[in-house]
């Protein structure tokens, strides 16, 4: 009797065959940058607990070119990740109706982006005001 061979679907590079999956994997890879950034902030908190000199050394390290490039790349990744979540908002929430008409997907995405920009500006102003 012949033995049946089990079919094993090749999984190597499955995400590279479709542009949708490529962008999906880029969004998922952004968590690596976000995690490293969170660790950088935790190190800063730890250095702050060690005193003024240690904290100043940590802040000086943040001015290195590699640190600036890392922060820029992280900003781009976080922005892309956030944008994809804003784009999916209308698909994940129940229909919103105002005056009997359904609010468009575009309006929902725009309102989320605008709310985020306004909140960021308010926080920036409050932090600058508190520092000065």
FIKOLZA-1660 file (N, C-alpha, C; in steps of 0.1 Angstrom, whole numbers, plus 5000, padded with zeros to 4 digits):
% residues 132
   i   px   py   pz ch aa at
   1 5008 4988 5000  A  X  N
   1 5000 5000 5000  A  X CA
   1 5009 5012 5000  A  X  C
   2 5005 5022 4992  A  X  N
   2 5013 5035 4991  A  X CA
   2 5010 5044 5002  A  X  C
   3 5020 5050 5007  A  X  N
   3 5019 5060 5018  A  X CA
   3 5015 5074 5013  A  X  C
   4 5005 5080 5019  A  X  N
   4 5001 5093 5015  A  X CA
   4 5010 5103 5021  A  X  C
   5 5014 5113 5013  A  X  N
   5 5023 5123 5018  A  X CA
   5 5014 5135 5021  A  X  C
   6 5016 5140 5033  A  X  N
   6 5009 5152 5038  A  X CA
   6 5013 5164 5031  A  X  C
   7 5004 5172 5026  A  X  N
   7 5007 5185 5019  A  X CA
   7 5011 5195 5030  A  X  C
   8 5022 5201 5028  A  X  N
   8 5027 5212 5037  A  X CA
   8 5028 5224 5028  A  X  C
   9 5019 5234 5032  A  X  N
   9 5019 5247 5025  A  X CA
   9 5031 5255 5028  A  X  C
  10 5038 5259 5018  A  X  N
  10 5050 5267 5020  A  X CA
  10 5046 5281 5026  A  X  C
  11 5052 5285 5037  A  X  N
  11 5049 5298 5044  A  X CA
  11 5060 5308 5042  A  X  C
  12 5071 5305 5035  A  X  N
  12 5081 5314 5034  A  X CA
  12 5077 5326 5025  A  X  C
  13 5078 5338 5030  A  X  N
  13 5076 5350 5022  A  X CA
  13 5061 5352 5017  A  X  C
  14 5052 5346 5024  A  X  N
  14 5038 5347 5020  A  X CA
  14 5033 5362 5019  A  X  C
  15 5039 5370 5028  A  X  N
  15 5034 5384 5029  A  X CA
  15 5040 5392 5018  A  X  C
  16 5051 5388 5011  A  X  N
  16 5057 5395 5000  A  X CA
  16 5050 5394 4987  A  X  C
  17 5040 5386 4986  A  X  N
  17 5033 5384 4973  A  X CA
  17 5022 5393 4971  A  X  C
  18 5018 5401 4981  A  X  N
  18 5006 5410 4979  A  X CA
  18 5009 5423 4986  A  X  C
  19 5008 5434 4979  A  X  N
  19 5011 5447 4986  A  X CA
  19 5004 5450 4998  A  X  C
  20 4991 5445 4999  A  X  N
  20 4983 5447 5011  A  X CA
  20 4990 5441 5023  A  X  C
  21 4996 5429 5021  A  X  N
  21 5002 5422 5032  A  X CA
  21 5016 5428 5036  A  X  C
  22 5022 5434 5026  A  X  N
  22 5035 5440 5028  A  X CA
  22 5033 5452 5038  A  X  C
  23 5023 5460 5035  A  X  N
  23 5019 5472 5043  A  X CA
  23 5014 5467 5057  A  X  C
  24 5007 5456 5057  A  X  N
  24 5003 5450 5070  A  X CA
  24 5015 5446 5079  A  X  C
  25 5025 5440 5073  A  X  N
  25 5037 5436 5080  A  X CA
  25 5045 5448 5084  A  X  C
  26 5045 5459 5076  A  X  N
  26 5052 5471 5080  A  X CA
  26 5045 5477 5093  A  X  C
  27 5032 5477 5093  A  X  N
  27 5025 5482 5105  A  X CA
  27 5028 5473 5117  A  X  C
  28 5028 5460 5115  A  X  N
  28 5031 5452 5126  A  X CA
  28 5045 5453 5131  A  X  C
  29 5055 5456 5122  A  X  N
  29 5069 5458 5126  A  X CA
  29 5071 5471 5133  A  X  C
  30 5061 5480 5132  A  X  N
  30 5063 5492 5140  A  X CA
  30 5063 5490 5155  A  X  C
  31 5058 5479 5159  A  X  N
  31 5058 5476 5174  A  X CA
  31 5072 5475 5179  A  X  C
  32 5081 5470 5171  A  X  N
  32 5095 5469 5175  A  X CA
  32 5101 5483 5178  A  X  C
  33 5098 5493 5170  A  X  N
  33 5103 5506 5172  A  X CA
  33 5097 5512 5184  A  X  C
  34 5084 5510 5186  A  X  N
  34 5076 5515 5197  A  X CA
  34 5081 5509 5210  A  X  C
  35 5084 5496 5210  A  X  N
  35 5090 5490 5222  A  X CA
  35 5103 5495 5226  A  X  C
  36 5112 5497 5216  A  X  N
  36 5125 5502 5219  A  X CA
  36 5124 5517 5224  A  X  C
  37 5115 5524 5218  A  X  N
  37 5113 5538 5223  A  X CA
  37 5108 5538 5237  A  X  C
  38 5099 5529 5241  A  X  N
  38 5095 5528 5255  A  X CA
  38 5106 5525 5264  A  X  C
  39 5115 5516 5259  A  X  N
  39 5127 5512 5268  A  X CA
  39 5136 5524 5269  A  X  C
  40 5138 5532 5259  A  X  N
  40 5146 5545 5260  A  X CA
  40 5140 5554 5270  A  X  C
  41 5127 5555 5270  A  X  N
  41 5121 5564 5280  A  X CA
  41 5122 5558 5294  A  X  C
  42 5121 5545 5296  A  X  N
  42 5123 5539 5309  A  X CA
  42 5137 5541 5314  A  X  C
  43 5147 5540 5305  A  X  N
  43 5161 5542 5309  A  X CA
  43 5162 5557 5313  A  X  C
  44 5156 5566 5306  A  X  N
  44 5156 5580 5311  A  X CA
  44 5150 5582 5325  A  X  C
  45 5140 5575 5328  A  X  N
  45 5134 5575 5341  A  X CA
  45 5143 5570 5351  A  X  C
  46 5150 5559 5348  A  X  N
  46 5159 5552 5357  A  X CA
  46 5171 5562 5359  A  X  C
  47 5176 5568 5348  A  X  N
  47 5187 5577 5350  A  X CA
  47 5183 5590 5358  A  X  C
  48 5171 5594 5357  A  X  N
  48 5166 5605 5365  A  X CA
  48 5167 5602 5380  A  X  C
  49 5164 5589 5383  A  X  N
  49 5164 5585 5397  A  X CA
  49 5178 5584 5402  A  X  C
  50 5188 5584 5393  A  X  N
  50 5202 5583 5398  A  X CA
  50 5208 5597 5400  A  X  C
  51 5201 5607 5396  A  X  N
  51 5206 5621 5399  A  X CA
  51 5208 5629 5386  A  X  C
  52 5211 5642 5389  A  X  N
  52 5211 5652 5378  A  X CA
  52 5222 5648 5367  A  X  C
  53 5234 5644 5372  A  X  N
  53 5245 5641 5363  A  X CA
  53 5241 5629 5353  A  X  C
  54 5235 5619 5359  A  X  N
  54 5231 5607 5351  A  X CA
  54 5221 5611 5341  A  X  C
  55 5211 5619 5345  A  X  N
  55 5200 5623 5337  A  X CA
  55 5205 5632 5325  A  X  C
  56 5215 5641 5328  A  X  N
  56 5220 5649 5318  A  X CA
  56 5228 5641 5308  A  X  C
  57 5235 5631 5313  A  X  N
  57 5243 5622 5304  A  X CA
  57 5233 5615 5294  A  X  C
  58 5222 5610 5300  A  X  N
  58 5212 5604 5291  A  X CA
  58 5206 5613 5281  A  X  C
  59 5203 5625 5285  A  X  N
  59 5198 5636 5275  A  X CA
  59 5209 5639 5265  A  X  C
  60 5221 5639 5269  A  X  N
  60 5232 5642 5259  A  X CA
  60 5233 5631 5249  A  X  C
  61 5231 5618 5254  A  X  N
  61 5231 5607 5244  A  X CA
  61 5220 5608 5234  A  X  C
  62 5209 5614 5238  A  X  N
  62 5198 5615 5228  A  X CA
  62 5201 5625 5217  A  X  C
  63 5211 5633 5218  A  X  N
  63 5215 5642 5207  A  X CA
  63 5225 5636 5197  A  X  C
  64 5229 5624 5199  A  X  N
  64 5237 5617 5190  A  X CA
  64 5230 5615 5176  A  X  C
  65 5237 5615 5165  A  X  N
  65 5230 5613 5152  A  X CA
  65 5222 5600 5151  A  X  C
  66 5228 5589 5156  A  X  N
  66 5220 5577 5156  A  X CA
  66 5207 5577 5163  A  X  C
  67 5207 5584 5175  A  X  N
  67 5195 5586 5182  A  X CA
  67 5185 5595 5175  A  X  C
  68 5190 5605 5169  A  X  N
  68 5181 5614 5161  A  X CA
  68 5174 5606 5149  A  X  C
  69 5182 5598 5142  A  X  N
  69 5177 5590 5131  A  X CA
  69 5167 5580 5137  A  X  C
  70 5170 5573 5148  A  X  N
  70 5161 5564 5154  A  X CA
  70 5148 5570 5158  A  X  C
  71 5148 5582 5164  A  X  N
  71 5136 5589 5168  A  X CA
  71 5128 5593 5155  A  X  C
  72 5135 5597 5145  A  X  N
  72 5128 5601 5132  A  X CA
  72 5121 5589 5126  A  X  C
  73 5128 5577 5125  A  X  N
  73 5122 5565 5120  A  X CA
  73 5110 5561 5129  A  X  C
  74 5112 5562 5142  A  X  N
  74 5101 5558 5151  A  X CA
  74 5089 5567 5149  A  X  C
  75 5091 5580 5147  A  X  N
  75 5080 5589 5144  A  X CA
  75 5073 5585 5132  A  X  C
  76 5080 5582 5121  A  X  N
  76 5074 5578 5109  A  X CA
  76 5066 5565 5111  A  X  C
  77 5071 5555 5118  A  X  N
  77 5064 5542 5120  A  X CA
  77 5052 5544 5129  A  X  C
  78 5053 5553 5139  A  X  N
  78 5041 5555 5148  A  X CA
  78 5030 5563 5140  A  X  C
  79 5034 5572 5132  A  X  N
  79 5025 5579 5124  A  X CA
  79 5018 5570 5114  A  X  C
  80 5025 5561 5107  A  X  N
  80 5019 5552 5098  A  X CA
  80 5009 5542 5106  A  X  C
  81 5014 5537 5117  A  X  N
  81 5006 5528 5125  A  X CA
  81 4993 5535 5130  A  X  C
  82 4994 5548 5134  A  X  N
  82 4982 5555 5138  A  X CA
  82 4973 5557 5127  A  X  C
  83 4978 5561 5115  A  X  N
  83 4970 5563 5103  A  X CA
  83 4962 5551 5100  A  X  C
  84 4968 5539 5100  A  X  N
  84 4961 5527 5097  A  X CA
  84 4950 5524 5107  A  X  C
  85 4951 5528 5119  A  X  N
  85 4941 5526 5129  A  X CA
  85 4929 5536 5127  A  X  C
  86 4933 5548 5123  A  X  N
  86 4922 5558 5119  A  X CA
  86 4914 5553 5107  A  X  C
  87 4921 5547 5097  A  X  N
  87 4914 5543 5085  A  X CA
  87 4905 5531 5088  A  X  C
  88 4908 5523 5098  A  X  N
  88 4899 5512 5101  A  X CA
  88 4888 5515 5111  A  X  C
  89 4889 5527 5117  A  X  N
  89 4878 5531 5126  A  X CA
  89 4864 5529 5121  A  X  C
  90 4861 5534 5109  A  X  N
  90 4847 5533 5105  A  X CA
  90 4842 5519 5103  A  X  C
  91 4852 5510 5100  A  X  N
  91 4848 5496 5098  A  X CA
  91 4846 5488 5111  A  X  C
  92 4851 5493 5122  A  X  N
  92 4850 5486 5135  A  X CA
  92 4840 5492 5144  A  X  C
  93 4834 5504 5141  A  X  N
  93 4825 5510 5150  A  X CA
  93 4811 5509 5144  A  X  C
  94 4801 5509 5153  A  X  N
  94 4787 5509 5147  A  X CA
  94 4784 5522 5139  A  X  C
  95 4774 5521 5130  A  X  N
  95 4771 5532 5122  A  X CA
  95 4767 5544 5131  A  X  C
  96 4772 5555 5128  A  X  N
  96 4769 5568 5135  A  X CA
  96 4759 5576 5126  A  X  C
  97 4748 5580 5132  A  X  N
  97 4738 5587 5124  A  X CA
  97 4736 5601 5131  A  X  C
  98 4736 5611 5123  A  X  N
  98 4733 5625 5127  A  X CA
  98 4722 5630 5118  A  X  C
  99 4711 5634 5125  A  X  N
  99 4699 5639 5118  A  X CA
  99 4694 5629 5108  A  X  C
 100 4694 5616 5112  A  X  N
 100 4689 5605 5103  A  X CA
 100 4698 5601 5092  A  X  C
 101 4710 5607 5090  A  X  N
 101 4719 5604 5079  A  X CA
 101 4731 5597 5085  A  X  C
 102 4736 5587 5079  A  X  N
 102 4748 5580 5083  A  X CA
 102 4760 5589 5081  A  X  C
 103 4769 5590 5091  A  X  N
 103 4781 5598 5090  A  X CA
 103 4791 5590 5081  A  X  C
 104 4797 5597 5071  A  X  N
 104 4806 5591 5061  A  X CA
 104 4818 5586 5068  A  X  C
 105 4824 5576 5062  A  X  N
 105 4837 5570 5067  A  X CA
 105 4848 5581 5067  A  X  C
 106 4848 5589 5057  A  X  N
 106 4858 5599 5056  A  X CA
 106 4857 5609 5067  A  X  C
 107 4844 5613 5071  A  X  N
 107 4842 5622 5082  A  X CA
 107 4847 5616 5095  A  X  C
 108 4845 5603 5097  A  X  N
 108 4849 5596 5109  A  X CA
 108 4864 5596 5110  A  X  C
 109 4871 5593 5099  A  X  N
 109 4886 5593 5099  A  X CA
 109 4891 5607 5102  A  X  C
 110 4885 5617 5095  A  X  N
 110 4890 5631 5096  A  X CA
 110 4888 5636 5110  A  X  C
 111 4877 5632 5117  A  X  N
 111 4874 5637 5130  A  X CA
 111 4884 5630 5140  A  X  C
 112 4888 5618 5138  A  X  N
 112 4898 5611 5146  A  X CA
 112 4912 5618 5145  A  X  C
 113 4915 5621 5133  A  X  N
 113 4928 5627 5130  A  X CA
 113 4928 5641 5136  A  X  C
 114 4918 5649 5134  A  X  N
 114 4917 5663 5139  A  X CA
 114 4917 5663 5154  A  X  C
 115 4910 5653 5160  A  X  N
 115 4910 5653 5175  A  X CA
 115 4924 5650 5180  A  X  C
 116 4931 5641 5173  A  X  N
 116 4945 5638 5178  A  X CA
 116 4954 5649 5176  A  X  C
 117 4953 5657 5165  A  X  N
 117 4962 5668 5163  A  X CA
 117 4959 5679 5173  A  X  C
 118 4946 5682 5176  A  X  N
 118 4943 5692 5186  A  X CA
 118 4948 5688 5200  A  X  C
 119 4946 5675 5203  A  X  N
 119 4951 5670 5217  A  X CA
 119 4966 5672 5217  A  X  C
 120 4973 5668 5207  A  X  N
 120 4987 5669 5207  A  X CA
 120 4992 5684 5208  A  X  C
 121 4985 5693 5201  A  X  N
 121 4989 5707 5202  A  X CA
 121 4986 5712 5217  A  X  C
 122 4975 5709 5222  A  X  N
 122 4972 5713 5236  A  X CA
 122 4982 5707 5246  A  X  C
 123 4985 5695 5245  A  X  N
 123 4996 5689 5253  A  X CA
 123 5009 5696 5252  A  X  C
 124 5013 5699 5239  A  X  N
 124 5025 5705 5236  A  X CA
 124 5026 5719 5243  A  X  C
 125 5015 5727 5242  A  X  N
 125 5014 5740 5247  A  X CA
 125 5014 5739 5263  A  X  C
 126 5007 5730 5269  A  X  N
 126 5007 5728 5283  A  X CA
 126 5021 5724 5289  A  X  C
 127 5028 5716 5282  A  X  N
 127 5041 5712 5286  A  X CA
 127 5051 5723 5285  A  X  C
 128 5050 5730 5273  A  X  N
 128 5059 5742 5272  A  X CA
 128 5056 5753 5282  A  X  C
 129 5044 5755 5285  A  X  N
 129 5040 5765 5295  A  X CA
 129 5045 5761 5309  A  X  C
 130 5044 5748 5312  A  X  N
 130 5048 5743 5325  A  X CA
 130 5063 5744 5327  A  X  C
 131 5071 5742 5316  A  X  N
 131 5085 5742 5316  A  X CA
 131 5091 5756 5317  A  X  C
 132 5084 5766 5311  A  X  N
 132 5089 5779 5310  A  X CA
 132 5086 5787 5323  A  X  C
% end
